[in-house]
């Protein structure tokens, strides 16, 4: 029983630390859960060998660009393929041109897919603020 309690306490401490780290990351993205998830998926997947700071800067730029596009045209999210095509240049520009993070085509598509999927998920569940 004592061993089980110790194991559970260790698990609980790891959960608390993970929650603290997640909340800290979420605050960096101004509370936007979409970009917190995207950032975590990119760092978990690997393949992008640049610093987390550069990834953050690229994603926060994409967030600003995408949010502005959606605010200017709320119907853009009604057409998934159009939105996906519109987002790809933003991803490439922010990662490659501005942050000088080398992306292969698969990584570019993966990042673009993460961004588009989270916007559409938020839009379709009605959780958006648009």
Order of alpha helices (4+ residues) and beta strands (2+ residues): alpha-alpha-alpha-alpha-alpha
